[in-house]
């Protein structure tokens, strides 16, 4: 099936960044980590806020090198990669963040990672993958008791299904030529 590629709107990118900051600036889990990881992550967030993407990537990379399976750090790398339009790497970051967050029972981060993973897959033109990710996100959002995110994820699925139906109708239309 042919799938139309979607690009992220500035609003979507802003939403992703806000979600990253809201999750990570207030995260108590970071305070429990080694001070080096915490400080590098914090510097990365500050750099990202200021638009210094290369500097943010360096800080996040150093933090992640010290704690490679930390879901918040994988999530941050995904946000940076998505911002840079490195969709395969963003997908890898969000997928890893979702898995590690699930293992850690951090359903809030898990649900947001699936949201971003689905958005990345939709941008790549993988509607089926996006729908699967959004469904996983709904399950995690329920566990996190986040009805607003559940609603957003359901809306994303609805829009993707509508797009698929529209594309199917367009391919089934008879040609305008008469024989």
PEVENSUL-V782676 format. One record per residue. N is the residue number from 1. BURIAL is + if it has 16 or more other ideal C-beta (glycine too) atoms within 10 Angstrom, else -. Layout:
n: [N;N]
burial: [BURIAL;BURIAL]
This chain:
n: [1;2;3;4;5;6;7;8;9;10;11;12;13;14;15;16;17;18;19;20;21;22;23;24;25;26;27;28;29;30;31;32;33;34;35;36;37;38;39;40;41;42;43;44;45;46;47;48;49;50;51;52;53;54;55;56;57;58;59;60;61;62;63;64;65;66;67;68;69;70;71;72;73;74;75;76;77;78;79;80;81;82;83;84;85;86;87;88;89;90;91;92;93;94;95;96;97;98;99;100;101;102;103;104;105;106;107;108;109;110;111;112;113;114;115;116;117;118;119;120;121;122;123;124;125;126;127;128;129;130;131;132;133;134;135;136;137;138;139;140;141;142;143;144;145;146;147;148;149;150;151;152;153;154;155;156;157;158;159;160;161;162;163;164;165;166;167;168;169;170;171;172;173;174;175;176;177;178;179]
burial: [-;-;+;-;-;+;-;+;-;-;-;+;-;-;+;+;+;-;+;+;-;-;+;+;-;-;+;-;-;+;-;-;+;-;-;-;+;+;-;+;+;-;+;+;+;-;+;+;-;-;-;-;-;-;-;+;+;-;+;+;+;+;+;+;-;+;+;-;-;+;+;+;+;+;+;+;+;+;+;+;+;+;+;-;-;+;+;-;+;+;+;+;+;+;+;+;+;+;-;+;+;+;-;-;-;+;+;+;+;+;+;+;+;+;+;+;+;+;+;+;+;+;+;+;-;+;+;-;+;+;+;+;+;+;-;+;+;+;+;+;+;-;-;+;-;+;-;-;+;+;-;+;+;-;-;+;+;-;-;+;-;-;-;+;-;-;-;-;-;-;-;-;-;-;-;-;-;-;-]
